[in-house]
């Protein structure tokens, strides 16, 4: 069974300077993914980058993944607002 | 007609189109159910395609948008996103704006 740590390491290996916070139960996962790589991309492109990194694992091993993607600046602003 | 042509025709006919698992009345997946709730909360008039009963569309739509998951929302033929993006856009009011502008 896929663990949250597996998905975290797959994403972090695939995207430069990426930080992933992830929760999940083996079936459903929820990830917050922060990387400077997302700068200048719209949300669709950001999620596409994550899907591309996960590749065929999205079809087989990962049943359901919810995600929020943001740049380090957006992440800092979100924390400030909270 | 192949899947890509069918998809193009569907998107031309419908301003707000959701590719989902199941129907608006009986969604077959939590993410599809969430997408329906969001569209209803926006007061959107929308159409749906059930990918579970259309296997060619299920694969075809993933190629069309280069997006590996269902549901997928299209407005005026443009791919908007999956349920996570729909929720973000609903929370910040962007989705309501897009739909009301139609």
N, CA and C atoms of all chains as a GROMACS GRO file, in nm:
protein
  552
    1UNK      N    1   0.084  -0.120   0.000
    1UNK     CA    2   0.000   0.000   0.000
    1UNK      C    3   0.088   0.125   0.000
    2UNK      N    4   0.042   0.224  -0.072
    2UNK     CA    5   0.115   0.351  -0.079
    2UNK      C    6   0.098   0.429   0.051
    3UNK      N    7   0.209   0.481   0.103
    3UNK     CA    8   0.200   0.563   0.223
    3UNK      C    9   0.214   0.711   0.186
    4UNK      N   10   0.171   0.800   0.274
    4UNK     CA   11   0.191   0.943   0.247
    4UNK      C   12   0.339   0.975   0.224
    5UNK      N   13   0.428   0.904   0.296
    5UNK     CA   14   0.572   0.929   0.281
    5UNK      C   15   0.620   0.893   0.141
    6UNK      N   16   0.563   0.786   0.082
    6UNK     CA   17   0.600   0.748  -0.056
    6UNK      C   18   0.570   0.864  -0.151
    7UNK      N   19   0.448   0.915  -0.142
    7UNK     CA   20   0.405   1.020  -0.235
    7UNK      C   21   0.489   1.146  -0.213
    8UNK      N   22   0.513   1.176  -0.086
    8UNK     CA   23   0.596   1.292  -0.053
    8UNK      C   24   0.733   1.280  -0.121
    9UNK      N   25   0.796   1.164  -0.111
    9UNK     CA   26   0.930   1.151  -0.167
    9UNK      C   27   0.927   1.150  -0.320
   10UNK      N   28   0.823   1.091  -0.381
   10UNK     CA   29   0.813   1.094  -0.528
   10UNK      C   30   0.803   1.238  -0.578
   11UNK      N   31   0.717   1.316  -0.512
   11UNK     CA   32   0.698   1.454  -0.558
   11UNK      C   33   0.825   1.536  -0.532
   12UNK      N   34   0.885   1.518  -0.414
   12UNK     CA   35   1.002   1.598  -0.380
   12UNK      C   36   1.122   1.565  -0.470
   13UNK      N   37   1.130   1.439  -0.514
   13UNK     CA   38   1.238   1.402  -0.606
   13UNK      C   39   1.218   1.462  -0.744
   14UNK      N   40   1.092   1.485  -0.780
   14UNK     CA   41   1.062   1.526  -0.917
   14UNK      C   42   1.059   1.676  -0.940
   15UNK      N   43   1.040   1.754  -0.833
   15UNK     CA   44   1.026   1.899  -0.849
   15UNK      C   45   1.135   1.968  -0.768
   16UNK      N   46   1.211   2.058  -0.831
   16UNK     CA   47   1.324   2.123  -0.762
   16UNK      C   48   1.278   2.205  -0.640
   17UNK      N   49   1.355   2.199  -0.533
   17UNK     CA   50   1.330   2.278  -0.411
   17UNK      C   51   1.187   2.267  -0.361
   18UNK      N   52   1.135   2.147  -0.367
   18UNK     CA   53   0.994   2.130  -0.336
   18UNK      C   54   0.975   2.083  -0.193
   19UNK      N   55   0.873   2.138  -0.127
   19UNK     CA   56   0.839   2.091   0.006
   19UNK      C   57   0.695   2.042   0.007
   20UNK      N   58   0.674   1.925   0.062
   20UNK     CA   59   0.542   1.864   0.058
   20UNK      C   60   0.493   1.833   0.198
   21UNK      N   61   0.374   1.880   0.229
   21UNK     CA   62   0.306   1.837   0.352
   21UNK      C   63   0.193   1.746   0.306
   22UNK      N   64   0.186   1.626   0.362
   22UNK     CA   65   0.086   1.533   0.312
   22UNK      C   66   0.023   1.450   0.423
   23UNK      N   67  -0.107   1.429   0.406
   23UNK     CA   68  -0.180   1.340   0.497
   23UNK      C   69  -0.252   1.237   0.410
   24UNK      N   70  -0.281   1.120   0.469
   24UNK     CA   71  -0.356   1.024   0.390
   24UNK      C   72  -0.367   0.892   0.460
   25UNK      N   73  -0.456   0.807   0.406
   25UNK     CA   74  -0.485   0.680   0.472
   25UNK      C   75  -0.457   0.560   0.382
   26UNK      N   76  -0.381   0.583   0.272
   26UNK     CA   77  -0.356   0.473   0.179
   26UNK      C   78  -0.453   0.474   0.062
   27UNK      N   79  -0.568   0.539   0.080
   27UNK     CA   80  -0.666   0.550  -0.028
   27UNK      C   81  -0.678   0.695  -0.076
   28UNK      N   82  -0.700   0.781   0.018
   28UNK     CA   83  -0.714   0.923  -0.014
   28UNK      C   84  -0.600   1.002   0.049
   29UNK      N   85  -0.541   1.090  -0.031
   29UNK     CA   86  -0.429   1.170   0.017
   29UNK      C   87  -0.459   1.318  -0.004
   30UNK      N   88  -0.406   1.398   0.086
   30UNK     CA   89  -0.423   1.542   0.073
   30UNK      C   90  -0.286   1.608   0.087
   31UNK      N   91  -0.241   1.678  -0.016
   31UNK     CA   92  -0.105   1.732  -0.016
   31UNK      C   93  -0.104   1.883  -0.038
   32UNK      N   94  -0.018   1.950   0.037
   32UNK     CA   95   0.015   2.090   0.010
   32UNK      C   96   0.158   2.089  -0.044
   33UNK      N   97   0.176   2.142  -0.164
   33UNK     CA   98   0.304   2.132  -0.234
   33UNK      C   99   0.356   2.272  -0.262
   34UNK      N  100   0.474   2.300  -0.209
   34UNK     CA  101   0.532   2.434  -0.219
   34UNK      C  102   0.662   2.426  -0.297
   35UNK      N  103   0.674   2.505  -0.405
   35UNK     CA  104   0.799   2.508  -0.481
   35UNK      C  105   0.811   2.638  -0.561
   36UNK      N  106   0.932   2.693  -0.569
   36UNK     CA  107   0.953   2.812  -0.653
   36UNK      C  108   0.928   2.782  -0.802
   37UNK      N  109   0.933   2.654  -0.837
   37UNK     CA  110   0.909   2.610  -0.975
   37UNK      C  111   0.770   2.651  -1.025
   38UNK      N  112   0.675   2.672  -0.934
   38UNK     CA  113   0.537   2.704  -0.972
   38UNK      C  114   0.519   2.850  -1.013
   39UNK      N  115   0.621   2.933  -0.988
   39UNK     CA  116   0.608   3.075  -1.018
   39UNK      C  117   0.576   3.095  -1.165
   40UNK      N  118   0.480   3.182  -1.194
   40UNK     CA  119   0.445   3.213  -1.332
   40UNK      C  120   0.356   3.110  -1.400
   41UNK      N  121   0.321   3.003  -1.327
   41UNK     CA  122   0.231   2.903  -1.386
   41UNK      C  123   0.092   2.921  -1.328
   42UNK      N  124  -0.012   2.893  -1.408
   42UNK     CA  125  -0.145   2.894  -1.350
   42UNK      C  126  -0.170   2.763  -1.275
   43UNK      N  127  -0.283   2.754  -1.206
   43UNK     CA  128  -0.307   2.636  -1.121
   43UNK      C  129  -0.312   2.506  -1.202
   44UNK      N  130  -0.371   2.514  -1.321
   44UNK     CA  131  -0.377   2.393  -1.403
   44UNK      C  132  -0.236   2.344  -1.435
   45UNK      N  133  -0.148   2.439  -1.474
   45UNK     CA  134  -0.010   2.400  -1.508
   45UNK      C  135   0.064   2.346  -1.385
   46UNK      N  136   0.036   2.406  -1.268
   46UNK     CA  137   0.102   2.360  -1.146
   46UNK      C  138   0.062   2.215  -1.114
   47UNK      N  139  -0.068   2.188  -1.124
   47UNK     CA  140  -0.114   2.052  -1.095
   47UNK      C  141  -0.064   1.955  -1.202
   48UNK      N  142  -0.059   2.002  -1.328
   48UNK     CA  143  -0.008   1.916  -1.435
   48UNK      C  144   0.136   1.875  -1.409
   49UNK      N  145   0.215   1.968  -1.354
   49UNK     CA  146   0.355   1.936  -1.323
   49UNK      C  147   0.362   1.824  -1.219
   50UNK      N  148   0.278   1.832  -1.117
   50UNK     CA  149   0.277   1.728  -1.014
   50UNK      C  150   0.231   1.594  -1.073
   51UNK      N  151   0.125   1.599  -1.155
   51UNK     CA  152   0.076   1.476  -1.218
   51UNK      C  153   0.183   1.414  -1.308
   52UNK      N  154   0.258   1.501  -1.377
   52UNK     CA  155   0.362   1.453  -1.468
   52UNK      C  156   0.471   1.380  -1.389
   53UNK      N  157   0.506   1.436  -1.273
   53UNK     CA  158   0.608   1.376  -1.188
   53UNK      C  159   0.559   1.239  -1.136
   54UNK      N  160   0.432   1.232  -1.104
   54UNK     CA  161   0.378   1.106  -1.051
   54UNK      C  162   0.353   1.004  -1.162
   55UNK      N  163   0.334   1.052  -1.284
   55UNK     CA  164   0.322   0.966  -1.401
   55UNK      C  165   0.219   0.855  -1.386
   56UNK      N  166   0.258   0.733  -1.421
   56UNK     CA  167   0.165   0.620  -1.420
   56UNK      C  168   0.117   0.583  -1.280
   57UNK      N  169   0.187   0.633  -1.179
   57UNK     CA  170   0.141   0.602  -1.043
   57UNK      C  171   0.002   0.659  -1.017
   58UNK      N  172  -0.034   0.768  -1.088
   58UNK     CA  173  -0.169   0.825  -1.074
   58UNK      C  174  -0.274   0.728  -1.124
   59UNK      N  175  -0.235   0.642  -1.219
   59UNK     CA  176  -0.334   0.551  -1.278
   59UNK      C  177  -0.350   0.427  -1.193
   60UNK      N  178  -0.241   0.385  -1.126
   60UNK     CA  179  -0.245   0.257  -1.057
   60UNK      C  180  -0.244   0.273  -0.906
   61UNK      N  181  -0.132   0.318  -0.852
   61UNK     CA  182  -0.114   0.308  -0.707
   61UNK      C  183  -0.191   0.412  -0.628
   62UNK      N  184  -0.205   0.532  -0.686
   62UNK     CA  185  -0.266   0.640  -0.609
   62UNK      C  186  -0.413   0.651  -0.647
   63UNK      N  187  -0.498   0.613  -0.553
   63UNK     CA  188  -0.641   0.613  -0.585
   63UNK      C  189  -0.694   0.757  -0.594
   64UNK      N  190  -0.661   0.838  -0.495
   64UNK     CA  191  -0.720   0.972  -0.493
   64UNK      C  192  -0.626   1.068  -0.422
   65UNK      N  193  -0.590   1.173  -0.495
   65UNK     CA  194  -0.498   1.273  -0.441
   65UNK      C  195  -0.559   1.412  -0.458
   66UNK      N  196  -0.579   1.478  -0.344
   66UNK     CA  197  -0.619   1.618  -0.347
   66UNK      C  198  -0.494   1.701  -0.329
   67UNK      N  199  -0.483   1.813  -0.399
   67UNK     CA  200  -0.363   1.893  -0.377
   67UNK      C  201  -0.389   2.043  -0.386
   68UNK      N  202  -0.304   2.114  -0.316
   68UNK     CA  203  -0.296   2.258  -0.327
   68UNK      C  204  -0.152   2.289  -0.360
   69UNK      N  205  -0.130   2.370  -0.465
   69UNK     CA  206   0.007   2.403  -0.504
   69UNK      C  207   0.030   2.552  -0.484
   70UNK      N  208   0.150   2.587  -0.443
   70UNK     CA  209   0.181   2.730  -0.424
   70UNK      C  210   0.332   2.754  -0.424
   71UNK      N  211   0.366   2.879  -0.449
   71UNK     CA  212   0.507   2.919  -0.441
   71UNK      C  213   0.541   2.947  -0.294
   72UNK      N  214   0.670   2.951  -0.259
   72UNK     CA  215   0.707   2.984  -0.120
   72UNK      C  216   0.648   3.118  -0.076
   73UNK      N  217   0.641   3.215  -0.169
   73UNK     CA  218   0.585   3.346  -0.135
   73UNK      C  219   0.436   3.334  -0.101
   74UNK      N  220   0.364   3.257  -0.183
   74UNK     CA  221   0.221   3.238  -0.156
   74UNK      C  222   0.199   3.164  -0.024
   75UNK      N  223   0.287   3.069   0.002
   75UNK     CA  224   0.277   2.992   0.126
   75UNK      C  225   0.298   3.084   0.247
   76UNK      N  226   0.398   3.171   0.238
   76UNK     CA  227   0.427   3.264   0.347
   76UNK      C  228   0.310   3.360   0.367
   77UNK      N  229   0.252   3.407   0.256
   77UNK     CA  230   0.140   3.501   0.265
   77UNK      C  231   0.019   3.433   0.329
   78UNK      N  232   0.000   3.305   0.296
   78UNK     CA  233  -0.113   3.231   0.351
   78UNK      C  234  -0.098   3.216   0.503
   79UNK      N  235   0.024   3.184   0.546
   79UNK     CA  236   0.050   3.171   0.690
   79UNK      C  237   0.025   3.303   0.762
   80UNK      N  238   0.069   3.412   0.695
   80UNK     CA  239   0.051   3.544   0.753
   80UNK      C  240  -0.095   3.579   0.772
   81UNK      N  241  -0.178   3.533   0.674
   81UNK     CA  242  -0.319   3.567   0.677
   81UNK      C  243  -0.396   3.483   0.779
   82UNK      N  244  -0.342   3.367   0.811
   82UNK     CA  245  -0.416   3.274   0.897
   82UNK      C  246  -0.422   3.324   1.042
   83UNK      N  247  -1.731   0.865  -3.518
   83UNK     CA  248  -1.662   0.980  -3.459
   83UNK      C  249  -1.570   0.930  -3.348
   84UNK      N  250  -1.445   0.975  -3.347
   84UNK     CA  251  -1.357   0.928  -3.239
   84UNK      C  252  -1.377   1.015  -3.114
   85UNK      N  253  -1.314   0.972  -3.005
   85UNK     CA  254  -1.340   1.035  -2.875
   85UNK      C  255  -1.307   1.184  -2.877
   86UNK      N  256  -1.195   1.220  -2.943
   86UNK     CA  257  -1.155   1.362  -2.944
   86UNK      C  258  -1.259   1.448  -3.016
   87UNK      N  259  -1.314   1.394  -3.126
   87UNK     CA  260  -1.417   1.469  -3.199
   87UNK      C  261  -1.545   1.481  -3.118
   88UNK      N  262  -1.580   1.372  -3.048
   88UNK     CA  263  -1.700   1.376  -2.962
   88UNK      C  264  -1.685   1.482  -2.855
   89UNK      N  265  -1.565   1.486  -2.794
   89UNK     CA  266  -1.541   1.582  -2.686
   89UNK      C  267  -1.552   1.725  -2.740
   90UNK      N  268  -1.490   1.749  -2.856
   90UNK     CA  269  -1.497   1.883  -2.915
   90UNK      C  270  -1.642   1.924  -2.939
   91UNK      N  271  -1.722   1.831  -2.990
   91UNK     CA  272  -1.863   1.861  -3.018
   91UNK      C  273  -1.938   1.889  -2.888
   92UNK      N  274  -1.911   1.810  -2.784
   92UNK     CA  275  -1.978   1.832  -2.655
   92UNK      C  276  -1.943   1.968  -2.598
   93UNK      N  277  -1.816   2.006  -2.610
   93UNK     CA  278  -1.772   2.134  -2.552
   93UNK      C  279  -1.827   2.252  -2.632
   94UNK      N  280  -1.848   2.232  -2.762
   94UNK     CA  281  -1.905   2.340  -2.843
   94UNK      C  282  -2.052   2.361  -2.808
   95UNK      N  283  -2.119   2.253  -2.771
   95UNK     CA  284  -2.263   2.262  -2.744
   95UNK      C  285  -2.294   2.315  -2.604
   96UNK      N  286  -2.201   2.296  -2.510
   96UNK     CA  287  -2.233   2.326  -2.370
   96UNK      C  288  -2.132   2.423  -2.310
   97UNK      N  289  -2.185   2.535  -2.257
   97UNK     CA  290  -2.097   2.636  -2.197
   97UNK      C  291  -2.030   2.585  -2.070
   98UNK      N  292  -2.105   2.513  -1.987
   98UNK     CA  293  -2.048   2.460  -1.863
   98UNK      C  294  -2.065   2.310  -1.866
   99UNK      N  295  -1.951   2.241  -1.874
   99UNK     CA  296  -1.954   2.096  -1.898
   99UNK      C  297  -1.867   2.026  -1.794
  100UNK      N  298  -1.925   1.930  -1.725
  100UNK     CA  299  -1.850   1.854  -1.626
  100UNK      C  300  -1.839   1.708  -1.669
  101UNK      N  301  -1.716   1.662  -1.685
  101UNK     CA  302  -1.691   1.518  -1.707
  101UNK      C  303  -1.673   1.457  -1.569
  102UNK      N  304  -1.755   1.357  -1.538
  102UNK     CA  305  -1.761   1.307  -1.400
  102UNK      C  306  -1.786   1.157  -1.397
  103UNK      N  307  -1.775   1.101  -1.277
  103UNK     CA  308  -1.813   0.961  -1.257
  103UNK      C  309  -1.955   0.959  -1.201
  104UNK      N  310  -2.047   0.899  -1.276
  104UNK     CA  311  -2.187   0.897  -1.236
  104UNK      C  312  -2.261   1.017  -1.292
  105UNK      N  313  -2.378   1.044  -1.234
  105UNK     CA  314  -2.461   1.155  -1.283
  105UNK      C  315  -2.471   1.262  -1.176
  106UNK      N  316  -2.528   1.377  -1.214
  106UNK     CA  317  -2.546   1.486  -1.118
  106UNK      C  318  -2.632   1.438  -1.001
  107UNK      N  319  -2.730   1.354  -1.029
  107UNK     CA  320  -2.818   1.302  -0.923
  107UNK      C  321  -2.747   1.194  -0.841
  108UNK      N  322  -2.672   1.109  -0.910
  108UNK     CA  323  -2.603   1.000  -0.840
  108UNK      C  324  -2.454   0.995  -0.874
  109UNK      N  325  -2.376   1.086  -0.817
  109UNK     CA  326  -2.231   1.081  -0.841
  109UNK      C  327  -2.173   0.951  -0.784
  110UNK      N  328  -2.076   0.894  -0.856
  110UNK     CA  329  -2.019   0.766  -0.814
  110UNK      C  330  -1.882   0.782  -0.749
  111UNK      N  331  -1.847   0.904  -0.712
  111UNK     CA  332  -1.715   0.927  -0.653
  111UNK      C  333  -1.723   1.057  -0.574
  112UNK      N  334  -1.654   1.063  -0.462
  112UNK     CA  335  -1.661   1.180  -0.376
  112UNK      C  336  -1.618   1.308  -0.444
  113UNK      N  337  -1.516   1.299  -0.529
  113UNK     CA  338  -1.466   1.420  -0.596
  113UNK      C  339  -1.568   1.472  -0.697
  114UNK      N  340  -1.633   1.379  -0.769
  114UNK     CA  341  -1.737   1.420  -0.863
  114UNK      C  342  -1.855   1.480  -0.788
  115UNK      N  343  -1.890   1.422  -0.674
  115UNK     CA  344  -1.999   1.476  -0.592
  115UNK      C  345  -1.970   1.617  -0.544
  116UNK      N  346  -1.844   1.639  -0.506
  116UNK     CA  347  -1.803   1.771  -0.460
  116UNK      C  348  -1.815   1.873  -0.574
  117UNK      N  349  -1.772   1.832  -0.694
  117UNK     CA  350  -1.779   1.921  -0.811
  117UNK      C  351  -1.923   1.962  -0.840
  118UNK      N  352  -2.016   1.867  -0.831
  118UNK     CA  353  -2.158   1.898  -0.853
  118UNK      C  354  -2.208   1.997  -0.749
  119UNK      N  355  -2.173   1.974  -0.623
  119UNK     CA  356  -2.218   2.065  -0.517
  119UNK      C  357  -2.167   2.207  -0.542
  120UNK      N  358  -2.042   2.218  -0.586
  120UNK     CA  359  -1.985   2.351  -0.612
  120UNK      C  360  -2.061   2.419  -0.726
  121UNK      N  361  -2.086   2.345  -0.835
  121UNK     CA  362  -2.157   2.404  -0.950
  121UNK      C  363  -2.297   2.449  -0.908
  122UNK      N  364  -2.364   2.368  -0.826
  122UNK     CA  365  -2.498   2.406  -0.781
  122UNK      C  366  -2.492   2.530  -0.694
  123UNK      N  367  -2.390   2.536  -0.606
  123UNK     CA  368  -2.375   2.651  -0.518
  123UNK      C  369  -2.349   2.779  -0.597
  124UNK      N  370  -2.290   2.766  -0.716
  124UNK     CA  371  -2.264   2.882  -0.802
  124UNK      C  372  -2.388   2.920  -0.882
  125UNK      N  373  -2.492   2.841  -0.871
  125UNK     CA  374  -2.612   2.866  -0.950
  125UNK      C  375  -2.592   2.839  -1.098
  126UNK      N  376  -2.500   2.748  -1.130
  126UNK     CA  377  -2.464   2.724  -1.270
  126UNK      C  378  -2.567   2.634  -1.338
  127UNK      N  379  -2.591   2.663  -1.464
  127UNK     CA  380  -2.666   2.572  -1.549
  127UNK      C  381  -2.557   2.489  -1.619
  128UNK      N  382  -2.557   2.359  -1.598
  128UNK     CA  383  -2.446   2.280  -1.652
  128UNK      C  384  -2.494   2.145  -1.707
  129UNK      N  385  -2.408   2.087  -1.789
  129UNK     CA  386  -2.433   1.952  -1.839
  129UNK      C  387  -2.320   1.861  -1.793
  130UNK      N  388  -2.350   1.732  -1.788
  130UNK     CA  389  -2.248   1.637  -1.744
  130UNK      C  390  -2.235   1.522  -1.843
  131UNK      N  391  -2.115   1.463  -1.845
  131UNK     CA  392  -2.093   1.339  -1.918
  131UNK      C  393  -2.043   1.238  -1.816
  132UNK      N  394  -2.107   1.122  -1.811
  132UNK     CA  395  -2.064   1.016  -1.720
  132UNK      C  396  -1.955   0.933  -1.788
  133UNK      N  397  -1.834   0.944  -1.738
  133UNK     CA  398  -1.723   0.872  -1.804
  133UNK      C  399  -1.729   0.722  -1.775
  134UNK      N  400  -1.799   0.683  -1.668
  134UNK     CA  401  -1.807   0.540  -1.638
  134UNK      C  402  -1.888   0.466  -1.744
  135UNK      N  403  -1.989   0.534  -1.800
  135UNK     CA  404  -2.065   0.466  -1.906
  135UNK      C  405  -2.014   0.501  -2.045
  136UNK      N  406  -1.907   0.581  -2.053
  136UNK     CA  407  -1.844   0.615  -2.182
  136UNK      C  408  -1.692   0.595  -2.172
  137UNK      N  409  -1.646   0.469  -2.177
  137UNK     CA  410  -1.504   0.442  -2.156
  137UNK      C  411  -1.412   0.514  -2.255
  138UNK      N  412  -1.459   0.536  -2.379
  138UNK     CA  413  -1.373   0.606  -2.476
  138UNK      C  414  -1.353   0.751  -2.434
  139UNK      N  415  -1.458   0.812  -2.381
  139UNK     CA  416  -1.448   0.950  -2.332
  139UNK      C  417  -1.361   0.955  -2.206
  140UNK      N  418  -1.373   0.853  -2.122
  140UNK     CA  419  -1.294   0.850  -1.998
  140UNK      C  420  -1.145   0.861  -2.029
  141UNK      N  421  -1.097   0.787  -2.128
  141UNK     CA  422  -0.956   0.797  -2.168
  141UNK      C  423  -0.931   0.922  -2.251
  142UNK      N  424  -1.025   0.950  -2.341
  142UNK     CA  425  -1.008   1.062  -2.434
  142UNK      C  426  -0.997   1.196  -2.365
  143UNK      N  427  -1.076   1.216  -2.260
  143UNK     CA  428  -1.077   1.347  -2.194
  143UNK      C  429  -0.945   1.369  -2.121
  144UNK      N  430  -0.884   1.260  -2.073
  144UNK     CA  431  -0.754   1.273  -2.004
  144UNK      C  432  -0.646   1.318  -2.101
  145UNK      N  433  -0.656   1.267  -2.225
  145UNK     CA  434  -0.560   1.311  -2.328
  145UNK      C  435  -0.589   1.454  -2.372
  146UNK      N  436  -0.718   1.484  -2.384
  146UNK     CA  437  -0.760   1.615  -2.434
  146UNK      C  438  -0.699   1.727  -2.351
  147UNK      N  439  -0.702   1.710  -2.218
  147UNK     CA  440  -0.659   1.817  -2.128
  147UNK      C  441  -0.521   1.790  -2.067
  148UNK      N  442  -0.462   1.675  -2.098
  148UNK     CA  443  -0.338   1.635  -2.033
  148UNK      C  444  -0.355   1.639  -1.881
  149UNK      N  445  -0.461   1.574  -1.836
  149UNK     CA  446  -0.501   1.578  -1.694
  149UNK      C  447  -0.549   1.437  -1.659
  150UNK      N  448  -0.485   1.370  -1.563
  150UNK     CA  449  -0.511   1.226  -1.547
  150UNK      C  450  -0.631   1.190  -1.460
  151UNK      N  451  -0.702   1.289  -1.407
  151UNK     CA  452  -0.809   1.254  -1.314
  151UNK      C  453  -0.945   1.311  -1.356
  152UNK      N  454  -1.048   1.254  -1.297
  152UNK     CA  455  -1.187   1.293  -1.316
  152UNK      C  456  -1.238   1.336  -1.178
  153UNK      N  457  -1.316   1.439  -1.161
  153UNK     CA  458  -1.387   1.519  -1.261
  153UNK      C  459  -1.299   1.624  -1.330
  154UNK      N  460  -1.351   1.674  -1.442
  154UNK     CA  461  -1.288   1.784  -1.515
  154UNK      C  462  -1.396   1.883  -1.556
  155UNK      N  463  -1.372   2.010  -1.525
  155UNK     CA  464  -1.469   2.115  -1.560
  155UNK      C  465  -1.419   2.198  -1.678
  156UNK      N  466  -1.511   2.223  -1.773
  156UNK     CA  467  -1.482   2.309  -1.888
  156UNK      C  468  -1.585   2.421  -1.893
  157UNK      N  469  -1.538   2.544  -1.914
  157UNK     CA  470  -1.628   2.657  -1.934
  157UNK      C  471  -1.594   2.719  -2.069
  158UNK      N  472  -1.696   2.732  -2.154
  158UNK     CA  473  -1.678   2.783  -2.291
  158UNK      C  474  -1.565   2.710  -2.362
  159UNK      N  475  -1.558   2.580  -2.342
  159UNK     CA  476  -1.459   2.499  -2.411
  159UNK      C  477  -1.321   2.498  -2.349
  160UNK      N  478  -1.303   2.582  -2.246
  160UNK     CA  479  -1.170   2.592  -2.185
  160UNK      C  480  -1.163   2.504  -2.060
  161UNK      N  481  -1.056   2.428  -2.046
  161UNK     CA  482  -1.038   2.343  -1.929
  161UNK      C  483  -1.009   2.431  -1.808
  162UNK      N  484  -1.093   2.418  -1.705
  162UNK     CA  485  -1.080   2.501  -1.585
  162UNK      C  486  -1.000   2.429  -1.477
  163UNK      N  487  -1.027   2.301  -1.459
  163UNK     CA  488  -0.952   2.225  -1.358
  163UNK      C  489  -1.032   2.109  -1.304
  164UNK      N  490  -0.974   2.042  -1.204
  164UNK     CA  491  -1.041   1.935  -1.134
  164UNK      C  492  -1.108   1.988  -1.007
  165UNK      N  493  -1.148   1.898  -0.918
  165UNK     CA  494  -1.229   1.942  -0.804
  165UNK      C  495  -1.150   2.028  -0.706
  166UNK      N  496  -1.019   2.006  -0.693
  166UNK     CA  497  -0.940   2.092  -0.602
  166UNK      C  498  -0.938   2.237  -0.651
  167UNK      N  499  -0.914   2.254  -0.781
  167UNK     CA  500  -0.909   2.388  -0.838
  167UNK      C  501  -1.047   2.452  -0.834
  168UNK      N  502  -1.151   2.372  -0.860
  168UNK     CA  503  -1.288   2.425  -0.851
  168UNK      C  504  -1.314   2.478  -0.711
  169UNK      N  505  -1.272   2.403  -0.609
  169UNK     CA  506  -1.295   2.446  -0.471
  169UNK      C  507  -1.220   2.575  -0.439
  170UNK      N  508  -1.093   2.582  -0.484
  170UNK     CA  509  -1.015   2.705  -0.461
  170UNK      C  510  -1.082   2.824  -0.527
  171UNK      N  511  -1.128   2.803  -0.653
  171UNK     CA  512  -1.189   2.913  -0.728
  171UNK      C  513  -1.325   2.951  -0.670
  172UNK      N  514  -1.394   2.853  -0.613
  172UNK     CA  515  -1.523   2.883  -0.549
  172UNK      C  516  -1.499   2.965  -0.423
  173UNK      N  517  -1.398   2.924  -0.345
  173UNK     CA  518  -1.371   2.993  -0.219
  173UNK      C  519  -1.326   3.137  -0.240
  174UNK      N  520  -1.254   3.163  -0.350
  174UNK     CA  521  -1.213   3.302  -0.370
  174UNK      C  522  -1.304   3.380  -0.468
  175UNK      N  523  -1.415   3.316  -0.507
  175UNK     CA  524  -1.517   3.387  -0.585
  175UNK      C  525  -1.495   3.388  -0.735
  176UNK      N  526  -1.381   3.334  -0.780
  176UNK     CA  527  -1.348   3.336  -0.924
  176UNK      C  528  -1.447   3.255  -1.007
  177UNK      N  529  -1.487   3.140  -0.952
  177UNK     CA  530  -1.573   3.050  -1.030
  177UNK      C  531  -1.711   3.113  -1.049
  178UNK      N  532  -1.766   3.172  -0.943
  178UNK     CA  533  -1.896   3.239  -0.954
  178UNK      C  534  -1.889   3.349  -1.062
  179UNK      N  535  -1.779   3.425  -1.061
  179UNK     CA  536  -1.762   3.532  -1.159
  179UNK      C  537  -1.765   3.479  -1.301
  180UNK      N  538  -1.687   3.372  -1.324
  180UNK     CA  539  -1.679   3.312  -1.457
  180UNK      C  540  -1.816   3.265  -1.503
  181UNK      N  541  -1.892   3.204  -1.412
  181UNK     CA  542  -2.021   3.148  -1.448
  181UNK      C  543  -2.124   3.258  -1.469
  182UNK      N  544  -2.120   3.360  -1.385
  182UNK     CA  545  -2.217   3.470  -1.400
  182UNK      C  546  -2.189   3.551  -1.526
  183UNK      N  547  -2.064   3.551  -1.572
  183UNK     CA  548  -2.028   3.627  -1.691
  183UNK      C  549  -2.079   3.562  -1.820
  184UNK      N  550  -2.128   3.439  -1.812
  184UNK     CA  551  -2.170   3.367  -1.933
  184UNK      C  552  -2.297   3.428  -1.992
   0.00000   0.00000   0.00000
